[in-house]
Amino acid sequence: MSGLEERLREEMVRSVAGVRPAPDPLGRLLRRRRARARRWGGSALGAAVVAAALGAQALAGTGGPTPQPAPTTAVDEQPSPDGPLTDWTRRVLDAPVRGAAAAEPGVVDELTAGLLANRAGSRVDPALDRVKVLFVVDVDGRRLYGAAFHNDTRALFVTADGPASASGAALAGLRFGEGPLGPFTLIDSVAMAPPGCVAQPSATTHVGPGGTLEHTWATGGEFLVLPGTVAWWRVTCDGTVREIAYVAPPAGTSAVAPVERGEDLPDVAGELLGRWPNLPGLGVQRYRILWGGTPEGEDRPVVVGLGELAGGSAVVCAVAGTGEPLLIWDVRRKAQHPPRALPAARMATAVAASDAIVTVRLPDEATLGYSDRLLVIAPPTATQLRVTGATVGTVPLTGGVGIVTAPAPATLTIEALDADGRTLATQSVAEPRAERFLAGQGLVNEWG
C-alpha cells in the first residue's frame, strides 16, 4: 500500500460520521462502538480503524440511511494489513501482558492457542506464525483483548470484545478487527504505550488567545483503562512527545441554524452540521452558521459554522463544495493522486478566541491539504484588513469578508478596519508548527 493510500485511509475515517467497512476492517468491535467514541490522530491504529479510500460507504452524520457495504473482494482474497516491526513495536511485543483479566488462569494461553487455530478465512498472512496477547481487560461490561500476529519482521494487531468474564477460548472464537501494530494503541477506554513511555489524557482543554488549543495533562502511564474517557492524549517517551491523538464522540449534531451573513446554502450547511467534528474538552453550547458564499478565487461554495464555547471562544468549521465532506488536516506542498474517488466536498477546522474575527484556512484540492488562503470573516462594516507577521499588508473586504494569503503554519495579527481606518476587531493567528493540525491542535505522530 502506498503512503498516500495509507494517509487517505486515516483521513476518510475522520471525515465521515459513520462508515460500513468492506470488508470489516475492525470487525464487530468498532462497528458497535463507532457511535460511542472515535480515535483520530494519525497513528498506526488510526490507519487500522478505517475502510476509507479502500472501499467504505459513507453515511450522513445524523439521520442517515442504514449503511450498505461497498462492493469488494472476499475477505480471504484481501492482503494482510500487517506492517513492519520497528524498535517501538518490538518494545510492545516484549512487554508483559497487560490488564487484570489477563491474570485469570488459562485466559492468555487459551486466547493464544485459539487465535492461531481460528485464523483460517481471515486476512492474516500465514507467515505471521506467532501470537502475542498484549492485553485483556474488562471494561464497560465487556471483555476486550488486543493481540498481535507476528514473525521476526512484521506484525498485525487484532482486537475484539465479548461478554464480561468470557474465557480465552470464547474470545478467540470472535471475529476480530485488524491493522498494523503501532507503538500507541487507543481503543475507547484503553490506552497502551510502549514500556518506558507515558500516555496522558487531557484533564482540561481550552482555546488560547492565539487560536490554538491548550491542555492540562493528567497523570498517565504505560497502560491505562479509563472508562468513559473522551480526551486528547499525549504520549511522551524519554522527554520527547511522540504522539498526540484523541478519542471523541461521534461527529454530527442535530442542530439547525439559519445563515447569519452572505448566501443561504442549506445543503452545504446541512452537511456541515450533520458531520460537525466534535472535539474532546470543547463542549459546544450553540451552533451557528456564520456565513455562506463563494470567496474570491474559489470555484465552489463555502459555508462557515461556529460552535460557541464557554468563555466566548469558538470552534470554527468550514465546508467547501457540495456533497459529503472529507475532513482535511495536512500541510502539504505536492499534488496528490488519490487511488479512488473521494467525497466531493472538503471540511476544514480552526478555533477562535472570540467571534469578533473568524479565520479558517481553506482546503487545497490539488494537495488534499490546507491551502495558503485564509478566509477571514470580520465585522460586516469592516472594509479592509491590516495584516502583520509572516504576511504584511492590507486586504480589501466585501461585506466584511476577504482572503489573506499566507502559507501554513502562519503567525499573524489581523486587524479589521472600517472606512475611516478605525480598528473594529483584532485577531491573533498562531497555527501549530506541525505537519498536521486540526482545530488549532498540532497532531503529532513521530515514531520514526
BAKOLZA-640190 format. One record per residue (C-alpha): residue in one letter; x, y, z. Coordinates in steps of 0.001 Angstrom, whole numbers, padded with zeros to 6 digits, always signed. Layout:
! BAKOLZA-640190
AXYZ
...
! end
This chain:
! BAKOLZA-640190
M+000000+000000+000000
S+001338+003452-000891
G+001886+006174+001677
L-000864+008207+000061
E-003352+005362+000325
E-002467+004907+003994
R-002959+008597+004734
L-006219+008674+002811
R-007445+005763+004882
E-006755+007776+008033
E-008383+010922+006700
M-011560+009294+005465
V-012410+007890+008893
R-012195+011390+010288
S-014388+012821+007586
V-017487+010707+007987
A-019757+010187+010935
G-020455+006572+010063
V-018947+004076+007693
R-019643+000482+006852
P-016250-001109+006279
A-015810-003513+003417
P-014674-005952+004327
D-014958-005358+008060
P-011661-003542+008917
L-012239-003551+012664
G-014992-006075+012738
R-017885-006141+015100
L-015971-004326+017837
L-015674-000984+016117
R-018952-001268+014222
R-020760-001369+017550
R-018575+001181+019309
R-018375+003641+016438
A-021337+005559+017816
R-019641+005889+021197
A-016115+007024+020509
R-013677+007611+017698
R-009899+007915+017771
W-008295+010479+015457
G-004665+011312+015285
G-002869+009507+012511
S-001172+006637+014345
A-000844+003114+013060
L-004014+002074+014853
G-005783+005030+013276
A-004878+003559+009910
A-006150+000166+011020
V-009533+001504+012021
V-010675+002654+008622
A-012197+001408+005468
A-011769+004813+003881
A-010437+005129+000379
L-010208+001384+000131
G-013918+000692-000080
A-016022+002297+002654
Q-019541+003555+002073
A-020063+006934+003761
L-023217+007977+005603
A-024779+011150+006813
G-023822+012197+010334
T-027359+012250+011648
G-030473+010679+010294
G-028568+008848+007570
P-029755+005659+005886
T-028765+002211+007017
P-025156+001679+005935
Q-024616-000617+002977
P-021372-002426+002181
A-019465-001339-000899
P-018658-003993-003500
T-015415-005691-002635
T-013492-008919-002918
A-013818-011719-000407
V-012036-011412+002935
D-009616-014247+002178
E-008630-012510-001087
Q-007637-009290+000659
P-003974-008719+001513
S-002996-008908+005165
P-002915-005341+006584
D+000172-006035+008684
G+003150-003707+008951
P+006879-003831+009582
L+008174-004162+013113
T+010084-001172+014495
D+012098-000655+017652
W+008960+000793+019257
T+006614-002042+018277
R+009207-004611+019355
R+009049-002988+022788
V+005285-003505+022736
L+005677-007179+021822
D+008316-007721+024501
A+006216-006182+027286
P+004310-008359+029778
V+000635-008991+029054
R-001358-006083+030462
G-004771-005985+032119
A-006271-007548+035233
A-008305-010102+033266
A-005088-011496+031778
A-004180-012832+035219
E-007141-015224+035293
P-005989-018837+034916
G-005960-020047+031330
V-007181-016821+029670
V-003960-015880+027898
D-002986-019450+026970
E-006464-020232+025597
L-006611-016971+023680
T-003171-017511+022179
A-003908-021057+021074
G-007374-020165+019832
L-006210-017254+017689
L-003624-019428+015985
A-006194-022150+015380
N-009059-019900+014236
R-007364-017646+011717
A-008416-019675+008666
G-010523-017478+006382
S-009088-014274+007852
R-006595-011937+006213
V-003734-012982+008490
D-000645-013791+006446
P+000385-017422+007127
A+003945-016128+007531
L+002837-014448+010787
D+003156-017700+012688
R+003245-016424+016280
V+000701-014743+018557
K+001406-012404+021445
V-001530-011384+023634
L-000957-007738+024557
F-003831-007077+026969
V-007100-008476+028285
V-009379-006147+030248
D-012929-005916+031498
V-014393-002515+030714
D-017916-001161+030310
G-019391-004577+030954
R-017401-006244+028170
R-014141-008186+027958
L-011729-006690+025430
Y-008426-008024+024169
G-005623-006856+021929
A-003099-009230+020397
A-000544-009401+017605
F+000164-011993+014946
H+003846-011603+014124
N+007123-013055+012946
D+010610-011586+013212
T+009929-008687+010843
R+006199-007913+010612
A+003150-007745+012895
L-000620-007476+012674
F-002689-006050+015535
V-006067-007708+016169
T-008797-006888+018655
A-012291-007992+019613
D-014563-007924+022612
G-017090-010298+024099
P-019229-010776+027183
A-017745-009937+030550
S-015728-012810+032020
A-015553-014604+028647
S-012930-017331+028549
G-009852-017058+026373
A-011256-019728+024066
A-014509-017777+023684
L-012655-014559+022875
A-010537-016355+020300
G-013681-017510+018518
L-014882-013941+017875
R-014399-012186+014551
F-011541-009751+015092
G-010653-006424+013552
E-007121-005934+012335
G-004477-003454+011290
P-000752-002792+011518
L+000643-002912+015049
G+001530+000614+016138
P+003524+001887+019104
F+000454+003511+020686
T-002886+001742+020830
L-006012+003680+021771
I-009350+001869+021730
D-012174+003595+023546
S-011202+003346+027213
V-007876+001536+026770
A-004552+003251+026084
M-001363+001221+025635
A+002077+002773+025107
P+005499+001118+024783
P+007365+000356+028019
G+009175+003438+029256
C+006630+005808+027700
V+003813+007722+029382
A+000348+008182+027866
Q-001592+011066+029405
P-005209+012119+028843
S-006093+015789+028875
A-007767+016885+032104
T-008872+020237+030659
T-008804+021799+027190
H-009443+025392+026183
V-008782+027818+023332
G-005725+030014+023813
P-005529+033651+022724
G-003641+032777+019525
G-006255+030354+018249
T-004630+027123+019406
L-005734+024519+021915
E-004135+024445+025345
H-004305+021420+027645
T-003723+020410+031218
W-002404+016844+031119
A-003487+014341+033769
T-001285+011718+035371
G-000608+008923+032912
G+001159+005615+032480
E+002128+002871+030041
F-001257+001144+030217
L-004466+002851+031265
V-008083+001730+031395
L-010284+004776+031888
P-013962+004005+031229
G-015864+006839+029622
T-012777+008959+028959
V-013192+011278+025986
A-009949+013176+025752
W-006911+014288+023877
W-003946+012002+024520
R-000243+012780+024639
V+002444+010078+024582
T+005897+011028+025837
C+008984+008819+025667
D+012280+009884+027242
G+011128+013503+027347
T+010030+013610+023670
V+006371+013885+022638
R+005849+011058+020173
E+002121+011237+019567
I-000901+013454+020146
A-004249+011925+019231
Y-007779+011877+020593
V-010916+009933+021250
A-014089+011920+020671
P-017835+011472+020479
P-019249+010678+017042
A-019386+013514+014552
G-022516+015490+013806
T-025211+017477+015536
S-028954+017605+015019
A-028901+021380+015490
V-030423+023599+012817
A-029201+027174+012392
P-030079+029952+009930
V-027335+031642+007940
E-026390+034966+009541
R-024474+036569+006676
G-023911+036024+002995
E-025722+033442+000889
D-028085+030813+002229
L-026698+027417+001159
P-028882+024954+003067
D-027451+021762+001546
V-023867+022694+002394
A-024899+023951+005837
G-026727+020679+006466
E-023599+018687+005630
L-021533+020924+007911
L-023815+020465+010909
G-024560+016816+010215
R-020844+015973+010145
W-019567+018504+012664
P-016309+017100+014128
N-016965+017120+017867
L-013750+017547+019833
P-012913+016438+023390
G-012897+019143+026012
L-014722+021612+023768
G-018384+021390+024666
V-020301+023410+022085
Q-023086+025416+023681
R-024639+026740+020472
Y-024116+026045+016776
R-024251+028899+014280
I-023986+029238+010514
L-021944+032413+010317
W-021515+032902+006583
G-022145+031341+003207
G-020920+032243-000256
T-018176+031760-002828
P-014987+033531-001703
E-012861+035397-004202
G-010631+032973-006068
E-012754+029923-005192
D-014837+027959-007676
R-017148+026294-005161
P-019433+027490-002379
V-018212+027684+001205
V-020199+027661+004434
V-018585+028637+007740
G-020060+027494+011036
L-019288+028400+014628
G-019589+026278+017730
E-019766+028653+020693
L-017778+027579+023752
A-017776+028762+027334
G-015868+031999+027836
G-016611+033402+024388
S-014239+031250+022313
A-015441+029118+019418
V-014722+026129+017227
V-014778+027069+013545
C-015788+024611+010845
A-015942+025299+007106
V-017197+023108+004263
A-016135+023871+000696
G-018162+022257-002074
T-021340+020211-002182
G-021906+016663-001040
E-020301+014746+001779
P-017085+016384+003031
L-013613+014959+003554
L-012009+016432+006671
I-008517+017760+005979
W-005679+018406+008419
D-002436+018110+006448
V+000030+020815+005473
R+001149+019539+002098
R+003162+021023-000737
K+002808+018439-003514
A-000161+017424-005630
Q-001774+014108-004698
H-003299+011457-006934
P-005940+009576-004950
P-006263+005871-005793
R-010046+006032-005739
A-012874+008532-005824
L-013172+010694-002728
P-016086+012672-001293
A-016722+015776-003367
A-016509+018410-000618
R-013786+019307+001873
M-014019+020282+005548
A-011529+022462+007454
T-011435+023457+011121
A-009985+026128+013367
V-010610+027682+016765
A-011026+031341+017652
A-010633+033227+020916
S-013813+035172+020044
D-016253+035579+017178
A-015226+039187+016508
I-012985+037955+013677
V-013133+034371+012450
T-010335+032861+010376
V-010276+029408+008805
R-007807+028007+006291
L-009419+026884+003057
P-008624+023442+001608
D-006439+022905-001430
E-007914+020436-003881
A-004635+019540-005565
T-002862+018508-002369
L-005875+017363-000313
G-004446+019517+002459
Y-004550+023126+003600
S-004116+025874+001027
D-002239+029130+001591
R-005571+031008+001672
L-007148+032078+004962
L-010817+033007+004779
V-011416+035898+007173
I-014890+036926+008346
A-014681+040315+010044
P-017443+042630+011283
P-019872+043489+008449
T-018853+047178+008461
A-015148+046396+008079
T-013742+047427+004687
Q-010177+046165+004934
L-007762+044075+006967
R-004358+045163+008179
V-002104+042105+008460
T+001250+041872+010197
G+003531+038924+010824
A+004638+036402+008210
T+002456+038332+005738
V+002311+042133+005857
G-000142+044367+004026
T-003779+045307+003628
V-006610+043193+002247
P-009871+044644+000882
L-013109+043191+002195
T-016522+042687+000651
G-019251+042625+003235
G-016579+042138+005885
V-015193+039012+004177
G-011846+038558+002462
I-008851+036327+001806
V-005405+036586+003431
T-002640+034696+001633
A-000114+033116+003997
P+001463+029639+003842
A+000683+027277+006706
P+001543+027331+009503
A+001144+031095+009885
T+001656+033504+012767
L-000258+036711+012107
T-002047+039643+013674
I-005168+040646+011760
E-006933+043960+012369
A-010332+044732+010854
L-010661+048403+009889
D-013686+050447+008887
A-013787+053012+006079
D-012308+055669+008397
G-009363+053470+009368
R-010655+052705+012848
T-009912+049271+014299
L-013107+047290+014828
A-011578+043999+015950
T-008229+042229+016190
Q-007333+038557+015982
S-004077+036709+016601
V-003421+033681+014411
A-000787+031216+015630
E-001210+027962+013778
P+000618+024959+015271
R+004036+024345+013765
A+003198+020825+012701
E+002696+018873+009510
R-000859+018157+010611
F-003229+020201+012696
L-006909+020101+013490
A-008861+022917+015128
G-005739+024611+016431
Q-004104+021433+017701
G-000945+020008+016195
L-001277+016278+015601
V+001961+014510+016397
N+002999+011076+015167
E+006768+010951+015490
W+007735+007332+015991
G+010236+007180+013127
! end
